[in-house]
Amino acid sequence: MAKKTLNDLGDLKGKKVLVRVDFNVPLDKKTGAVKNDRRIRAALPTIRHLLDAGASVIAMSHLGRPEKATPDERKNLTMDKVAAKFGELLTVPVAKAASDVVGPAVTAAVAALKPGGVLLLENLRFDPREQKNDPEFAAALAALGDAYVNDAFGTCQNDKDTSMVGLPANLKAAGKPRAIGLLVAKELEIIDGLMTEPKPPVLGIMGGAKVSDKIAFINTLLAKVDHLLIGGKMTYTFLKAQGVDVGATRVGDEEIEAAKPLLAFVGKKITLPVDYVAAKSDDLLQTQVCEGAIPAGFEGVDIGPKTIEHYKVQIKESATVIWNGPLGWFEQTAFSRGTQYIAEAMAASAGVTVVGGGETAEAAEQFGFAEKMTHVSTGGGAFLAYVEGKKFQSLAQIDDK
């Protein structure tokens, strides 16, 4: 059932709107500076819509894992530098709330907000109640606003987060409106379209490391796509499951077991690389292109030139392409060719091209092709889970139209 959107919130003049955003952005480990602001930029249309409607905005997000951080690491997980980047991109001053997530100082800052004002709360995970769906914490957050907007697709699968589930549930009890933002609405529309009526022929591209983590996603894709191309480290899982020697490439037994049921599709719906770049484990500068077995002491690091050309043809001939997972060790320039050329081919495609978040989205942006895709998801895990058909409690809290 369709969820209420920003246009269903009614008159927002003078209202204070709580907006759950996903500003869990990568930071420089030394300085805490924002390294990639893609997720902040993705939330700007929703924020601007609310401000143009005469509302003030109380934005909130988690950042990193402060519960696992050292004291020095925790200092870099405050929202101060995120707030600065947010204000820079929004071109509107963004106030940063006090060091506590909720409390008298925060309540005072919210009370002082005027229409058109923006306040960013402190890192939600600085309060341990955020990950416990705590009713008391939910009530404290709910007291800050007149309405709630979920524009954090990348966090939608986190059913134990108070800000995603308990907070909107509390607002419902108080009769306050709840809606999804423009980003979440677009994500759901794109993915729902892919899963219901994708334009054929449909091509899936799967990379990354673990087959076991993506087995449900792969099975879902196999029911929807005409072909599924494999790359990344999972290439060597499939090869080893077939009995091919993969040299020094590390493949766990649980990965092999996860791949075995899929071997029946290899050569039919599933296409494996015909060649791959392997690097010597103790000297990454020493590489060779392999077909078949990988020599002892070498490990697979990228798809090979023949595979790249074959995959590019498949992309060109497809009307819909869904890509999740890098095709090699793209963070290393020497081993990024496969990922880069596949991103380039998708960017040049006349069809619908969807990138499934996470590292894949980072790669598409790193190589300058993100803006040329039909859609780049902001949620890696959420994208996978939603495609698999999992029901999100966070979305269940949003009012239906």
Solvent accessible surface area in square Angstrom, and as a share of the most:
residue,aa,sasa,rsa
1,M,185,0.83
2,A,64,0.49
3,K,39,0.17
4,K,64,0.27
5,T,29,0.17
6,L,6,0.03
7,N,127,0.65
8,D,57,0.29
9,L,15,0.07
10,G,56,0.54
11,D,101,0.52
12,L,8,0.04
13,K,155,0.66
14,G,50,0.48
15,K,84,0.36
16,K,44,0.19
17,V,0,0.00
18,L,0,0.00
19,V,0,0.00
20,R,0,0.00
21,V,0,0.00
22,D,8,0.04
23,F,0,0.00
24,N,46,0.24
25,V,7,0.04
26,P,58,0.36
27,L,32,0.16
28,D,48,0.25
29,K,195,0.82
30,K,188,0.80
31,T,74,0.43
32,G,3,0.03
33,A,43,0.33
34,V,24,0.14
35,K,141,0.60
36,N,36,0.18
37,D,29,0.15
38,R,25,0.09
39,R,52,0.19
40,I,0,0.00
41,R,83,0.30
42,A,27,0.21
43,A,1,0.01
44,L,10,0.05
45,P,65,0.41
46,T,1,0.01
47,I,0,0.00
48,R,101,0.37
49,H,61,0.27
50,L,0,0.00
51,L,25,0.12
52,D,127,0.66
53,A,36,0.28
54,G,19,0.19
55,A,0,0.00
56,S,3,0.02
57,V,0,0.00
58,I,0,0.00
59,A,0,0.00
60,M,0,0.00
61,S,0,0.00
62,H,11,0.05
63,L,2,0.01
64,G,23,0.22
65,R,138,0.50
66,P,4,0.02
67,E,91,0.41
68,K,152,0.65
69,A,28,0.22
70,T,70,0.41
71,P,108,0.68
72,D,103,0.53
73,E,92,0.41
74,R,92,0.33
75,K,141,0.60
76,N,46,0.23
77,L,22,0.11
78,T,41,0.24
79,M,0,0.00
80,D,73,0.38
81,K,98,0.42
82,V,1,0.01
83,A,5,0.04
84,A,69,0.54
85,K,48,0.20
86,F,0,0.00
87,G,13,0.13
88,E,111,0.50
89,L,39,0.19
90,L,3,0.01
91,T,115,0.67
92,V,43,0.25
93,P,119,0.75
94,V,24,0.14
95,A,53,0.41
96,K,57,0.24
97,A,6,0.04
98,A,40,0.31
99,S,89,0.57
100,D,92,0.48
101,V,5,0.03
102,V,23,0.13
103,G,28,0.26
104,P,122,0.77
105,A,58,0.45
106,V,1,0.00
107,T,76,0.44
108,A,62,0.48
109,A,34,0.26
110,V,8,0.05
111,A,75,0.58
112,A,69,0.53
113,L,22,0.11
114,K,147,0.62
115,P,86,0.54
116,G,30,0.29
117,G,19,0.18
118,V,4,0.02
119,L,3,0.02
120,L,0,0.00
121,L,0,0.00
122,E,4,0.02
123,N,0,0.00
124,L,0,0.00
125,R,27,0.10
126,F,38,0.16
127,D,19,0.10
128,P,95,0.60
129,R,61,0.22
130,E,0,0.00
131,Q,64,0.28
132,K,142,0.60
133,N,54,0.28
134,D,32,0.17
135,P,106,0.67
136,E,120,0.54
137,F,0,0.00
138,A,2,0.02
139,A,45,0.35
140,A,35,0.27
141,L,0,0.00
142,A,4,0.03
143,A,83,0.64
144,L,12,0.06
145,G,3,0.03
146,D,53,0.27
147,A,2,0.02
148,Y,0,0.00
149,V,0,0.00
150,N,0,0.00
151,D,0,0.00
152,A,0,0.00
153,F,0,0.00
154,G,16,0.15
155,T,1,0.00
156,C,0,0.00
157,Q,60,0.27
158,N,41,0.21
159,D,52,0.27
160,K,149,0.63
161,D,5,0.02
162,T,0,0.00
163,S,0,0.00
164,M,0,0.00
165,V,12,0.07
166,G,13,0.13
167,L,0,0.00
168,P,0,0.00
169,A,40,0.31
170,N,50,0.26
171,L,0,0.00
172,K,128,0.54
173,A,96,0.74
174,A,62,0.48
175,G,67,0.64
176,K,61,0.26
177,P,48,0.30
178,R,7,0.03
179,A,0,0.00
180,I,6,0.03
181,G,0,0.00
182,L,75,0.37
183,L,22,0.11
184,V,0,0.00
185,A,27,0.21
186,K,96,0.41
187,E,0,0.00
188,L,18,0.09
189,E,125,0.56
190,I,37,0.19
191,I,0,0.00
192,D,63,0.33
193,G,35,0.33
194,L,8,0.04
195,M,28,0.12
196,T,99,0.58
197,E,153,0.69
198,P,28,0.18
199,K,138,0.58
200,P,93,0.58
201,P,65,0.41
202,V,6,0.03
203,L,2,0.01
204,G,0,0.00
205,I,0,0.00
206,M,0,0.00
207,G,0,0.00
208,G,13,0.12
209,A,50,0.39
210,K,102,0.43
211,V,0,0.00
212,S,40,0.26
213,D,100,0.52
214,K,27,0.12
215,I,51,0.26
216,A,47,0.36
217,F,0,0.00
218,I,0,0.00
219,N,73,0.37
220,T,33,0.19
221,L,1,0.01
222,L,10,0.05
223,A,82,0.63
224,K,79,0.34
225,V,4,0.02
226,D,62,0.32
227,H,79,0.35
228,L,0,0.00
229,L,0,0.00
230,I,0,0.00
231,G,0,0.00
232,G,6,0.06
233,K,85,0.36
234,M,0,0.00
235,T,1,0.01
236,Y,6,0.02
237,T,3,0.02
238,F,0,0.00
239,L,13,0.07
240,K,84,0.35
241,A,17,0.13
242,Q,82,0.37
243,G,67,0.65
244,V,41,0.24
245,D,90,0.47
246,V,4,0.02
247,G,27,0.26
248,A,39,0.30
249,T,9,0.05
250,R,202,0.74
251,V,21,0.12
252,G,30,0.29
253,D,112,0.58
254,E,105,0.47
255,E,11,0.05
256,I,24,0.12
257,E,102,0.46
258,A,19,0.15
259,A,0,0.00
260,K,95,0.40
261,P,93,0.58
262,L,3,0.01
263,L,46,0.23
264,A,72,0.56
265,F,77,0.32
266,V,33,0.19
267,G,72,0.69
268,K,149,0.63
269,K,63,0.27
270,I,0,0.00
271,T,33,0.19
272,L,21,0.10
273,P,8,0.05
274,V,83,0.48
275,D,1,0.01
276,Y,4,0.01
277,V,28,0.16
278,A,0,0.00
279,A,0,0.00
280,K,56,0.24
281,S,54,0.35
282,D,120,0.62
283,D,61,0.32
284,L,65,0.32
285,L,169,0.84
286,Q,85,0.38
287,T,65,0.38
288,Q,73,0.32
289,V,80,0.46
290,C,7,0.04
291,E,103,0.46
292,G,37,0.36
293,A,60,0.47
294,I,3,0.02
295,P,51,0.32
296,A,95,0.73
297,G,32,0.31
298,F,14,0.06
299,E,55,0.25
300,G,11,0.11
301,V,10,0.06
302,D,3,0.02
303,I,3,0.01
304,G,0,0.00
305,P,67,0.42
306,K,119,0.51
307,T,1,0.01
308,I,7,0.04
309,E,98,0.44
310,H,77,0.34
311,Y,1,0.00
312,K,68,0.29
313,V,75,0.43
314,Q,38,0.17
315,I,0,0.00
316,K,172,0.73
317,E,115,0.52
318,S,15,0.10
319,A,18,0.14
320,T,2,0.01
321,V,0,0.00
322,I,3,0.01
323,W,0,0.00
324,N,8,0.04
325,G,3,0.03
326,P,11,0.07
327,L,1,0.00
328,G,13,0.12
329,W,101,0.36
330,F,6,0.02
331,E,95,0.43
332,Q,77,0.34
333,T,119,0.69
334,A,74,0.58
335,F,6,0.02
336,S,5,0.03
337,R,128,0.47
338,G,0,0.00
339,T,0,0.00
340,Q,66,0.29
341,Y,63,0.24
342,I,0,0.00
343,A,0,0.00
344,E,75,0.34
345,A,17,0.13
346,M,1,0.00
347,A,17,0.13
348,A,87,0.68
349,S,23,0.15
350,A,116,0.90
351,G,24,0.23
352,V,56,0.32
353,T,3,0.02
354,V,0,0.00
355,V,0,0.00
356,G,0,0.00
357,G,1,0.01
358,G,24,0.23
359,E,86,0.39
360,T,3,0.02
361,A,0,0.00
362,E,74,0.33
363,A,0,0.00
364,A,0,0.00
365,E,45,0.20
366,Q,108,0.48
367,F,36,0.15
368,G,53,0.51
369,F,28,0.12
370,A,13,0.10
371,E,150,0.67
372,K,134,0.57
373,M,15,0.07
374,T,62,0.36
375,H,8,0.04
376,V,25,0.14
377,S,0,0.00
378,T,6,0.04
379,G,1,0.01
380,G,14,0.14
381,G,42,0.40
382,A,0,0.00
383,F,0,0.00
384,L,27,0.13
385,A,9,0.07
386,Y,48,0.18
387,V,6,0.03
388,E,43,0.19
389,G,47,0.45
390,K,118,0.50
391,K,176,0.74
392,F,13,0.06
393,Q,85,0.38
394,S,0,0.00
395,L,16,0.08
396,A,61,0.48
397,Q,31,0.14
398,I,3,0.01
399,D,33,0.17
400,D,61,0.32
401,K,139,0.59
